[in-house]
Amino acid sequence: MTKGQSWNRDASSGLYLPKWLTNSLPPHLVSADYGAAGHASSTSHASSASHASSASHDATDHSEQKVAGRSASSSSVKRAFAKLRRDSSTQEKPLRNPARSAVLVLLSGDAEAHQRPEDASVVLIHRATTLRKHAGQMAFPGGHIDPGDVDEVDTALREAEEETGLDRKTVTPMRVLDSIDISRTGFAVNPVLAYWHAPHPLRAVDPAETESVFNVPISHLTNPDNRMMLGYHGWTGPAFKVGDFVVWGFTGGVLSYLLDVAGWSEPWDDTNVQKLLPVLARSANGEKLSVLKGGRR
């Protein structure tokens, strides 16, 4: 990657990121310091980690972390993440012995832009409707942490490779967010925030697992016409319309969190809560509504 005038360098890690990211995201999300384990592998994701140094500190200690002269207070970070937990329909207390997984929140966009560019986007997938679990869901690439995975970054990249054909050498990991416990599925999920510095065509590698791959413009997600609030069994959370599909639950919560902390959100009506099941029934998701009935996302 060639250093250009529109790249910001995190002095602690040596990583270059486009200014539209470092100008928008809170410092703790663009410090490129995604945890000691994230730098441990010399084989599985060495190319991705080569953009960062081995320096690391606790990913959960967000108090007054600084990047490019900016800082984020511990209280503001905690408030935003607490909202993310609620939006993702998680429970207040950690799950006991949850299954662990990681997802890749992969952002791309013009590396020369100082502000969010028109081509800024995020990768989502539509899971196959024939799956036993998570059928028909709109989601980030990702999945269960396997014993052979080095860490959450390795899991997210491996799953993205398997699902979309992503070349991990084109990805720059930035931060592993704290795990989010999802009560209905019993999973503790770590979102892995990353920048796609060399985008290339993606595809649904195995149609039995993934039906479609989307590179969704951020401008589409910020459009108030594409946002809604959904409710079910006492839970309410943000959702997005992507064509005839609906992005909700954990994925909707993470996207909403990202738009909020980056300052990209536009005013939208979050007071009109629509019923989840009818909205899904009208969508192209193809989710198994019988599985959702009687449970909580």
PyMOL commands that set and color helices and strands:
alter all, ss='L'
color gray80, all
select helices_A, chain A and resi 19-22+27-29+36-39+46-49+74-87+152-164+168-170+218-222+224-226+249-262+276-282+289-292
alter helices_A, ss='H'
color red, helices_A
select strands_A, chain A and resi 7-9+16-18+65-67+70-72+99-108+121-127+138-139+142-144+171-176+180-182+187-196+210-217+227-232+235-242+245-247+273-275
alter strands_A, ss='S'
color yellow, strands_A
deselect
rebuild
show_as cartoon
